[in-house]
Amino acid sequence: MEESSSSSELKRPQFGTRNLSDPQNVFQHNAWDNVLWDEKQVEAAEAKLKLNSSSFMDEEVALKYEKEASQFWDTFYSTHENKFFKDRHWLFTELPELCSEHIESSSATDATKASAPCQLAGLRILEVGCGTGSTVFPLLEANTLKKSFVFCCDFAPKAVELVKSNPEYDPARCHGFVCDISEDNVKFPFPENSLDVILVIFVLSAISPEKFSSTIVQLSRQLKPGGRIFFRDYGRYDMAELRFKPGKCISEHFFVRGDGTRVYFFSQDELRKLFEGAGLVEEQNVIDRRLLVNRGKQLTMYRVWIQCKYRKPT
């Protein structure tokens, strides 16, 4: 069971400061940050999880979802195109390494620095699982000095097609390509040890758990010494995990959605083992527990995400 009140949960002012001090005020806002669970809530979540994971999916059926994973995601993007995901402008708050202080000249005045837009620092960036570009285009928009280059890939050809057809796509600053990062010995369009940042945002959860380790090892090889992987994905007991019906469970914490796409729910400890097992050094591994509120229907919804930063040693 993932720790519910570890010190690493508390050391993260980035996620917001709207904290619910009085439960009677829960419907005053649409969302609350840094929500800690009590024992009763954890027990209720475990009971729901035990029910929806009471039997695993037939192995032959599960294999179909593995073999046709890219097709299911291709259908997803063909259906929703760029209407499903919002642009991730929050990325610059959570990953300040992308911001302007890294590229400002030593002669810049404090006033100039204060008014400067967030600008990329001549970095080489790879976004894994780019979808329709909800991260790529905020990165390109921020890259006003045109010093950085963004590589982006997805194993759904439709997603890459949508990225390349966007009027903001600039081949001089970005290269999109189709790629399944869970495969062995992927041929990337750049040499090993050459990337400053790799973004893995709600991507690893769509891969079979037995491929997690080899995928992280392969990505770590692409980082230059001192480069970082930024990870954000679903955590254990997230609302989405508890809502699955019996019969949708492939393996422990690994489920199939109604549209055929798959999703895994992580714990902090297993992520620590995965990244450190690939030779990376932990800089951040925190749980973001968010309480979302539907004030009209008087409903509460608990989201659980995990965010990590791991660095390749110099």
C-alpha positions as YAML, in Angstrom:
chain: A
units: angstrom
residues:
- id: 1
  name: MET
  ca: [0.00, 0.00, 0.00]
- id: 2
  name: GLU
  ca: [1.35, 3.43, -0.89]
- id: 3
  name: GLU
  ca: [2.24, 5.66, 2.04]
- id: 4
  name: SER
  ca: [-0.56, 8.11, 2.85]
- id: 5
  name: SER
  ca: [1.35, 10.79, 4.73]
- id: 6
  name: SER
  ca: [5.03, 10.46, 3.85]
- id: 7
  name: SER
  ca: [7.36, 13.44, 4.21]
- id: 8
  name: SER
  ca: [7.78, 13.53, 0.44]
- id: 9
  name: GLU
  ca: [4.08, 14.34, 0.10]
- id: 10
  name: LEU
  ca: [4.47, 17.46, 2.21]
- id: 11
  name: LYS
  ca: [7.51, 19.07, 0.57]
- id: 12
  name: ARG
  ca: [5.87, 20.37, -2.56]
- id: 13
  name: PRO
  ca: [4.51, 23.92, -2.58]
- id: 14
  name: GLN
  ca: [4.24, 23.79, -6.41]
- id: 15
  name: PHE
  ca: [0.89, 22.03, -6.48]
- id: 16
  name: GLY
  ca: [-1.13, 24.90, -5.03]
- id: 17
  name: THR
  ca: [-2.09, 26.36, -1.71]
- id: 18
  name: ARG
  ca: [-5.86, 25.98, -1.56]
- id: 19
  name: ASN
  ca: [-6.08, 23.66, 1.43]
- id: 20
  name: LEU
  ca: [-9.30, 22.46, 3.01]
- id: 21
  name: SER
  ca: [-9.03, 23.16, 6.74]
- id: 22
  name: ASP
  ca: [-12.73, 22.72, 7.57]
- id: 23
  name: PRO
  ca: [-14.60, 19.83, 5.86]
- id: 24
  name: GLN
  ca: [-17.84, 21.78, 6.15]
- id: 25
  name: ASN
  ca: [-16.48, 24.24, 3.58]
- id: 26
  name: VAL
  ca: [-15.81, 21.58, 0.94]
- id: 27
  name: PHE
  ca: [-18.36, 22.96, -1.56]
- id: 28
  name: GLN
  ca: [-17.05, 26.53, -1.45]
- id: 29
  name: HIS
  ca: [-14.57, 25.84, -4.29]
- id: 30
  name: ASN
  ca: [-14.24, 23.51, -7.28]
- id: 31
  name: ALA
  ca: [-10.95, 21.98, -6.13]
- id: 32
  name: TRP
  ca: [-8.74, 21.57, -3.06]
- id: 33
  name: ASP
  ca: [-4.99, 20.86, -2.96]
- id: 34
  name: ASN
  ca: [-2.82, 18.56, -0.84]
- id: 35
  name: VAL
  ca: [-5.69, 16.45, 0.50]
- id: 36
  name: LEU
  ca: [-4.49, 13.79, 2.95]
- id: 37
  name: TRP
  ca: [-6.59, 10.66, 3.42]
- id: 38
  name: ASP
  ca: [-7.57, 9.18, 6.76]
- id: 39
  name: GLU
  ca: [-7.54, 5.45, 7.55]
- id: 40
  name: LYS
  ca: [-11.24, 5.08, 6.84]
- id: 41
  name: GLN
  ca: [-10.89, 6.51, 3.33]
- id: 42
  name: VAL
  ca: [-7.92, 4.26, 2.54]
- id: 43
  name: GLU
  ca: [-9.85, 1.20, 3.73]
- id: 44
  name: ALA
  ca: [-12.84, 2.14, 1.54]
- id: 45
  name: ALA
  ca: [-10.55, 2.56, -1.48]
- id: 46
  name: GLU
  ca: [-8.91, -0.81, -0.85]
- id: 47
  name: ALA
  ca: [-12.34, -2.47, -0.64]
- id: 48
  name: LYS
  ca: [-13.36, -1.00, -4.02]
- id: 49
  name: LEU
  ca: [-10.07, -2.05, -5.57]
- id: 50
  name: LYS
  ca: [-10.41, -5.56, -4.20]
- id: 51
  name: LEU
  ca: [-13.84, -5.82, -5.82]
- id: 52
  name: ASN
  ca: [-12.92, -4.54, -9.29]
- id: 53
  name: SER
  ca: [-9.71, -6.62, -9.32]
- id: 54
  name: SER
  ca: [-11.32, -9.79, -8.00]
- id: 55
  name: SER
  ca: [-10.61, -11.62, -11.26]
- id: 56
  name: PHE
  ca: [-8.14, -10.92, -14.00]
- id: 57
  name: MET
  ca: [-9.03, -10.73, -17.67]
- id: 58
  name: ASP
  ca: [-8.57, -13.84, -19.80]
- id: 59
  name: GLU
  ca: [-4.97, -13.98, -21.02]
- id: 60
  name: GLU
  ca: [-5.93, -14.25, -24.68]
- id: 61
  name: VAL
  ca: [-8.16, -11.16, -24.45]
- id: 62
  name: ALA
  ca: [-5.45, -9.23, -22.59]
- id: 63
  name: LEU
  ca: [-2.97, -10.13, -25.34]
- id: 64
  name: LYS
  ca: [-5.29, -8.58, -27.93]
- id: 65
  name: TYR
  ca: [-5.13, -5.24, -26.09]
- id: 66
  name: GLU
  ca: [-1.34, -5.52, -25.98]
- id: 67
  name: LYS
  ca: [-0.96, -6.29, -29.69]
- id: 68
  name: GLU
  ca: [-3.45, -3.64, -30.80]
- id: 69
  name: ALA
  ca: [-2.52, -0.92, -28.28]
- id: 70
  name: SER
  ca: [-1.41, 1.61, -30.88]
- id: 71
  name: GLN
  ca: [-4.57, 0.99, -32.92]
- id: 72
  name: PHE
  ca: [-6.82, 1.74, -29.95]
- id: 73
  name: TRP
  ca: [-4.95, 4.99, -29.28]
- id: 74
  name: ASP
  ca: [-5.03, 5.82, -32.99]
- id: 75
  name: THR
  ca: [-8.82, 5.46, -32.91]
- id: 76
  name: PHE
  ca: [-8.94, 7.60, -29.76]
- id: 77
  name: TYR
  ca: [-7.09, 10.47, -31.46]
- id: 78
  name: SER
  ca: [-9.08, 10.09, -34.67]
- id: 79
  name: THR
  ca: [-12.26, 10.49, -32.62]
- id: 80
  name: HIS
  ca: [-11.23, 13.30, -30.27]
- id: 81
  name: GLU
  ca: [-8.47, 14.98, -32.31]
- id: 82
  name: ASN
  ca: [-7.21, 17.97, -30.29]
- id: 83
  name: LYS
  ca: [-10.39, 18.55, -28.26]
- id: 84
  name: PHE
  ca: [-9.66, 16.19, -25.35]
- id: 85
  name: PHE
  ca: [-6.51, 17.53, -23.63]
- id: 86
  name: LYS
  ca: [-5.81, 21.08, -22.48]
- id: 87
  name: ASP
  ca: [-2.44, 22.71, -23.13]
- id: 88
  name: ARG
  ca: [-0.03, 22.06, -20.26]
- id: 89
  name: HIS
  ca: [1.10, 25.59, -19.45]
- id: 90
  name: TRP
  ca: [1.51, 24.43, -15.82]
- id: 91
  name: LEU
  ca: [4.63, 22.59, -16.96]
- id: 92
  name: PHE
  ca: [6.79, 25.71, -16.52]
- id: 93
  name: THR
  ca: [5.76, 25.97, -12.86]
- id: 94
  name: GLU
  ca: [6.52, 22.33, -12.15]
- id: 95
  name: LEU
  ca: [9.71, 22.27, -14.22]
- id: 96
  name: PRO
  ca: [11.47, 25.61, -13.65]
- id: 97
  name: GLU
  ca: [14.52, 24.22, -15.47]
- id: 98
  name: LEU
  ca: [12.69, 25.29, -18.65]
- id: 99
  name: CYS
  ca: [12.39, 28.91, -17.60]
- id: 100
  name: SER
  ca: [14.17, 32.14, -18.45]
- id: 101
  name: GLU
  ca: [16.78, 32.37, -15.70]
- id: 102
  name: HIS
  ca: [18.75, 29.67, -17.49]
- id: 103
  name: ILE
  ca: [19.22, 31.74, -20.65]
- id: 104
  name: GLU
  ca: [19.44, 35.32, -19.41]
- id: 105
  name: SER
  ca: [22.77, 37.06, -19.89]
- id: 106
  name: SER
  ca: [24.76, 38.09, -16.84]
- id: 107
  name: SER
  ca: [24.36, 41.72, -17.88]
- id: 108
  name: ALA
  ca: [20.56, 41.67, -17.73]
- id: 109
  name: THR
  ca: [19.07, 43.98, -15.12]
- id: 110
  name: ASP
  ca: [16.69, 42.78, -12.42]
- id: 111
  name: ALA
  ca: [13.86, 44.70, -14.12]
- id: 112
  name: THR
  ca: [14.58, 42.99, -17.43]
- id: 113
  name: LYS
  ca: [14.62, 39.56, -15.75]
- id: 114
  name: ALA
  ca: [11.36, 40.25, -13.93]
- id: 115
  name: SER
  ca: [9.56, 41.17, -17.16]
- id: 116
  name: ALA
  ca: [11.12, 38.46, -19.37]
- id: 117
  name: PRO
  ca: [8.79, 35.71, -20.65]
- id: 118
  name: CYS
  ca: [9.52, 32.12, -19.78]
- id: 119
  name: GLN
  ca: [12.04, 31.06, -22.42]
- id: 120
  name: LEU
  ca: [13.75, 27.76, -23.05]
- id: 121
  name: ALA
  ca: [17.45, 27.54, -22.45]
- id: 122
  name: GLY
  ca: [18.83, 26.14, -25.69]
- id: 123
  name: LEU
  ca: [17.72, 22.71, -24.52]
- id: 124
  name: ARG
  ca: [17.22, 19.48, -26.44]
- id: 125
  name: ILE
  ca: [13.90, 18.09, -25.24]
- id: 126
  name: LEU
  ca: [12.03, 14.86, -25.97]
- id: 127
  name: GLU
  ca: [8.37, 14.49, -25.16]
- id: 128
  name: VAL
  ca: [7.31, 10.86, -25.09]
- id: 129
  name: GLY
  ca: [3.66, 10.24, -25.93]
- id: 130
  name: CYS
  ca: [3.04, 13.69, -27.35]
- id: 131
  name: GLY
  ca: [-0.63, 13.10, -28.17]
- id: 132
  name: THR
  ca: [-1.99, 16.08, -30.12]
- id: 133
  name: GLY
  ca: [0.65, 18.51, -28.82]
- id: 134
  name: SER
  ca: [-0.70, 19.76, -25.47]
- id: 135
  name: THR
  ca: [2.91, 19.96, -24.24]
- id: 136
  name: VAL
  ca: [4.76, 20.53, -27.53]
- id: 137
  name: PHE
  ca: [3.03, 23.76, -28.48]
- id: 138
  name: PRO
  ca: [3.37, 25.50, -25.10]
- id: 139
  name: LEU
  ca: [7.09, 24.61, -25.33]
- id: 140
  name: LEU
  ca: [7.39, 26.09, -28.81]
- id: 141
  name: GLU
  ca: [5.44, 29.17, -27.76]
- id: 142
  name: ALA
  ca: [7.80, 29.71, -24.83]
- id: 143
  name: ASN
  ca: [10.86, 29.19, -27.01]
- id: 144
  name: THR
  ca: [10.99, 32.82, -28.16]
- id: 145
  name: LEU
  ca: [14.78, 32.85, -28.59]
- id: 146
  name: LYS
  ca: [14.59, 29.79, -30.90]
- id: 147
  name: LYS
  ca: [17.59, 28.16, -29.25]
- id: 148
  name: SER
  ca: [15.94, 24.93, -28.19]
- id: 149
  name: PHE
  ca: [14.74, 21.93, -30.16]
- id: 150
  name: VAL
  ca: [11.78, 19.74, -29.23]
- id: 151
  name: PHE
  ca: [11.54, 16.12, -30.34]
- id: 152
  name: CYS
  ca: [8.14, 14.52, -29.81]
- id: 153
  name: CYS
  ca: [6.86, 11.03, -30.47]
- id: 154
  name: ASP
  ca: [3.76, 8.89, -30.09]
- id: 155
  name: PHE
  ca: [2.99, 5.32, -31.08]
- id: 156
  name: ALA
  ca: [-0.37, 6.44, -32.53]
- id: 157
  name: PRO
  ca: [0.27, 7.68, -36.10]
- id: 158
  name: LYS
  ca: [-2.88, 9.85, -35.94]
- id: 159
  name: ALA
  ca: [-1.48, 11.78, -32.96]
- id: 160
  name: VAL
  ca: [1.76, 12.61, -34.79]
- id: 161
  name: GLU
  ca: [-0.23, 13.55, -37.88]
- id: 162
  name: LEU
  ca: [-2.32, 16.01, -35.82]
- id: 163
  name: VAL
  ca: [0.82, 17.55, -34.31]
- id: 164
  name: LYS
  ca: [2.43, 18.05, -37.72]
- id: 165
  name: SER
  ca: [-0.75, 19.53, -39.21]
- id: 166
  name: ASN
  ca: [-0.98, 22.18, -36.48]
- id: 167
  name: PRO
  ca: [-0.10, 25.65, -37.88]
- id: 168
  name: GLU
  ca: [2.23, 26.17, -34.90]
- id: 169
  name: TYR
  ca: [4.36, 23.16, -35.85]
- id: 170
  name: ASP
  ca: [7.77, 24.39, -37.00]
- id: 171
  name: PRO
  ca: [10.16, 21.76, -38.45]
- id: 172
  name: ALA
  ca: [13.06, 24.10, -37.72]
- id: 173
  name: ARG
  ca: [12.36, 23.83, -33.99]
- id: 174
  name: CYS
  ca: [10.47, 20.55, -33.62]
- id: 175
  name: HIS
  ca: [10.53, 17.02, -35.00]
- id: 176
  name: GLY
  ca: [7.57, 14.69, -34.54]
- id: 177
  name: PHE
  ca: [7.89, 10.97, -35.24]
- id: 178
  name: VAL
  ca: [6.01, 7.72, -34.69]
- id: 179
  name: CYS
  ca: [7.68, 5.50, -32.11]
- id: 180
  name: ASP
  ca: [6.80, 2.81, -29.57]
- id: 181
  name: ILE
  ca: [9.23, 3.49, -26.73]
- id: 182
  name: SER
  ca: [8.41, 0.15, -25.09]
- id: 183
  name: GLU
  ca: [10.12, -1.71, -27.94]
- id: 184
  name: ASP
  ca: [13.76, -2.77, -27.61]
- id: 185
  name: ASN
  ca: [16.51, -0.83, -29.40]
- id: 186
  name: VAL
  ca: [14.38, 2.02, -30.70]
- id: 187
  name: LYS
  ca: [16.13, 4.07, -33.40]
- id: 188
  name: PHE
  ca: [15.78, 7.66, -32.22]
- id: 189
  name: PRO
  ca: [16.49, 10.63, -34.54]
- id: 190
  name: PHE
  ca: [19.27, 11.83, -32.23]
- id: 191
  name: PRO
  ca: [22.38, 10.24, -30.68]
- id: 192
  name: GLU
  ca: [22.47, 8.72, -27.19]
- id: 193
  name: ASN
  ca: [23.56, 10.96, -24.30]
- id: 194
  name: SER
  ca: [22.31, 14.07, -26.10]
- id: 195
  name: LEU
  ca: [19.06, 15.18, -24.41]
- id: 196
  name: ASP
  ca: [18.67, 17.69, -21.59]
- id: 197
  name: VAL
  ca: [15.06, 16.86, -20.67]
- id: 198
  name: ILE
  ca: [12.71, 13.95, -21.33]
- id: 199
  name: LEU
  ca: [9.02, 14.48, -20.53]
- id: 200
  name: VAL
  ca: [7.01, 11.36, -19.66]
- id: 201
  name: ILE
  ca: [3.58, 12.72, -18.77]
- id: 202
  name: PHE
  ca: [0.65, 10.27, -18.49]
- id: 203
  name: VAL
  ca: [2.44, 7.90, -20.86]
- id: 204
  name: LEU
  ca: [4.08, 5.07, -18.93]
- id: 205
  name: SER
  ca: [0.66, 4.08, -17.53]
- id: 206
  name: ALA
  ca: [-0.42, 3.02, -21.04]
- id: 207
  name: ILE
  ca: [2.41, 0.47, -21.31]
- id: 208
  name: SER
  ca: [2.40, -3.10, -20.00]
- id: 209
  name: PRO
  ca: [4.03, -3.19, -16.53]
- id: 210
  name: GLU
  ca: [6.54, -5.85, -17.58]
- id: 211
  name: LYS
  ca: [8.01, -3.29, -20.01]
- id: 212
  name: PHE
  ca: [8.39, -0.43, -17.50]
- id: 213
  name: SER
  ca: [11.98, -1.21, -16.54]
- id: 214
  name: SER
  ca: [13.38, -1.64, -20.06]
- id: 215
  name: THR
  ca: [11.55, 1.49, -21.21]
- id: 216
  name: ILE
  ca: [13.06, 3.68, -18.46]
- id: 217
  name: VAL
  ca: [16.52, 2.20, -19.08]
- id: 218
  name: GLN
  ca: [16.22, 2.96, -22.79]
- id: 219
  name: LEU
  ca: [15.12, 6.54, -22.12]
- id: 220
  name: SER
  ca: [17.88, 7.12, -19.57]
- id: 221
  name: ARG
  ca: [20.47, 6.25, -22.23]
- id: 222
  name: GLN
  ca: [19.28, 9.21, -24.30]
- id: 223
  name: LEU
  ca: [19.99, 11.74, -21.52]
- id: 224
  name: LYS
  ca: [23.26, 13.61, -21.40]
- id: 225
  name: PRO
  ca: [24.99, 13.56, -17.97]
- id: 226
  name: GLY
  ca: [23.02, 15.94, -15.75]
- id: 227
  name: GLY
  ca: [19.90, 15.58, -17.92]
- id: 228
  name: ARG
  ca: [16.52, 14.95, -16.31]
- id: 229
  name: ILE
  ca: [13.40, 12.87, -16.78]
- id: 230
  name: PHE
  ca: [10.20, 14.59, -15.67]
- id: 231
  name: PHE
  ca: [7.38, 12.12, -14.92]
- id: 232
  name: ARG
  ca: [3.73, 12.63, -14.02]
- id: 233
  name: ASP
  ca: [1.09, 9.90, -14.05]
- id: 234
  name: TYR
  ca: [-1.76, 8.20, -12.20]
- id: 235
  name: GLY
  ca: [-1.33, 7.12, -8.57]
- id: 236
  name: ARG
  ca: [-2.88, 4.29, -6.57]
- id: 237
  name: TYR
  ca: [-6.51, 4.81, -5.49]
- id: 238
  name: ASP
  ca: [-7.11, 7.53, -8.03]
- id: 239
  name: MET
  ca: [-10.80, 7.98, -8.72]
- id: 240
  name: ALA
  ca: [-10.35, 6.42, -12.17]
- id: 241
  name: GLU
  ca: [-8.88, 3.22, -10.70]
- id: 242
  name: LEU
  ca: [-11.71, 2.77, -8.23]
- id: 243
  name: ARG
  ca: [-14.41, 3.27, -10.86]
- id: 244
  name: PHE
  ca: [-13.50, 0.28, -13.03]
- id: 245
  name: LYS
  ca: [-16.06, -2.51, -13.14]
- id: 246
  name: PRO
  ca: [-15.09, -6.15, -12.47]
- id: 247
  name: GLY
  ca: [-13.76, -7.84, -15.61]
- id: 248
  name: LYS
  ca: [-11.66, -4.87, -16.79]
- id: 249
  name: CYS
  ca: [-8.53, -5.79, -14.82]
- id: 250
  name: ILE
  ca: [-5.58, -7.15, -16.84]
- id: 251
  name: SER
  ca: [-3.24, -7.51, -13.87]
- id: 252
  name: GLU
  ca: [-2.69, -5.84, -10.53]
- id: 253
  name: HIS
  ca: [-3.43, -2.07, -10.90]
- id: 254
  name: PHE
  ca: [-3.59, -2.43, -14.71]
- id: 255
  name: PHE
  ca: [-6.96, -1.94, -16.43]
- id: 256
  name: VAL
  ca: [-8.66, -1.61, -19.83]
- id: 257
  name: ARG
  ca: [-10.92, 1.38, -20.45]
- id: 258
  name: GLY
  ca: [-14.13, 1.14, -22.45]
- id: 259
  name: ASP
  ca: [-12.37, 2.46, -25.58]
- id: 260
  name: GLY
  ca: [-9.70, -0.26, -25.44]
- id: 261
  name: THR
  ca: [-6.88, 1.94, -24.14]
- id: 262
  name: ARG
  ca: [-5.09, 0.71, -21.03]
- id: 263
  name: VAL
  ca: [-4.00, 2.42, -17.83]
- id: 264
  name: TYR
  ca: [-1.78, 1.52, -14.88]
- id: 265
  name: PHE
  ca: [-1.80, 3.16, -11.43]
- id: 266
  name: PHE
  ca: [1.58, 3.66, -9.74]
- id: 267
  name: SER
  ca: [3.00, 3.80, -6.21]
- id: 268
  name: GLN
  ca: [5.90, 6.00, -5.17]
- id: 269
  name: ASP
  ca: [8.04, 3.05, -4.15]
- id: 270
  name: GLU
  ca: [7.81, 1.19, -7.45]
- id: 271
  name: LEU
  ca: [8.64, 4.36, -9.39]
- id: 272
  name: ARG
  ca: [11.66, 4.94, -7.17]
- id: 273
  name: LYS
  ca: [12.87, 1.40, -7.88]
- id: 274
  name: LEU
  ca: [12.31, 1.80, -11.63]
- id: 275
  name: PHE
  ca: [14.19, 5.07, -12.02]
- id: 276
  name: GLU
  ca: [16.98, 4.32, -9.57]
- id: 277
  name: GLY
  ca: [17.31, 0.87, -11.15]
- id: 278
  name: ALA
  ca: [18.08, 2.68, -14.41]
- id: 279
  name: GLY
  ca: [20.92, 4.53, -12.69]
- id: 280
  name: LEU
  ca: [19.09, 7.83, -12.18]
- id: 281
  name: VAL
  ca: [19.18, 10.01, -9.07]
- id: 282
  name: GLU
  ca: [15.95, 11.09, -7.37]
- id: 283
  name: GLU
  ca: [15.24, 14.81, -7.11]
- id: 284
  name: GLN
  ca: [11.48, 14.60, -6.59]
- id: 285
  name: ASN
  ca: [8.94, 11.84, -5.96]
- id: 286
  name: VAL
  ca: [5.68, 13.21, -4.56]
- id: 287
  name: ILE
  ca: [1.98, 12.45, -4.43]
- id: 288
  name: ASP
  ca: [-0.50, 15.08, -5.57]
- id: 289
  name: ARG
  ca: [-3.83, 14.34, -3.92]
- id: 290
  name: ARG
  ca: [-6.50, 16.63, -5.34]
- id: 291
  name: LEU
  ca: [-10.14, 16.89, -4.27]
- id: 292
  name: LEU
  ca: [-12.40, 17.97, -7.15]
- id: 293
  name: VAL
  ca: [-15.89, 19.17, -6.34]
- id: 294
  name: ASN
  ca: [-19.10, 19.25, -8.36]
- id: 295
  name: ARG
  ca: [-20.93, 21.95, -6.45]
- id: 296
  name: GLY
  ca: [-24.11, 21.61, -8.50]
- id: 297
  name: LYS
  ca: [-24.51, 17.88, -7.75]
- id: 298
  name: GLN
  ca: [-22.80, 18.09, -4.33]
- id: 299
  name: LEU
  ca: [-20.28, 15.41, -5.36]
- id: 300
  name: THR
  ca: [-16.63, 14.98, -4.33]
- id: 301
  name: MET
  ca: [-14.04, 13.27, -6.53]
- id: 302
  name: TYR
  ca: [-10.56, 12.33, -5.34]
- id: 303
  name: ARG
  ca: [-7.71, 12.39, -7.85]
- id: 304
  name: VAL
  ca: [-4.27, 10.94, -7.10]
- id: 305
  name: TRP
  ca: [-1.25, 11.68, -9.30]
- id: 306
  name: ILE
  ca: [2.47, 11.09, -8.79]
- id: 307
  name: GLN
  ca: [5.12, 13.50, -9.98]
- id: 308
  name: CYS
  ca: [8.83, 12.72, -10.22]
- id: 309
  name: LYS
  ca: [12.12, 14.21, -11.38]
- id: 310
  name: TYR
  ca: [15.16, 11.98, -11.85]
- id: 311
  name: ARG
  ca: [18.61, 13.10, -12.98]
- id: 312
  name: LYS
  ca: [21.35, 11.26, -14.86]
- id: 313
  name: PRO
  ca: [24.54, 11.46, -12.78]
- id: 314
  name: THR
  ca: [27.44, 13.53, -14.06]
...
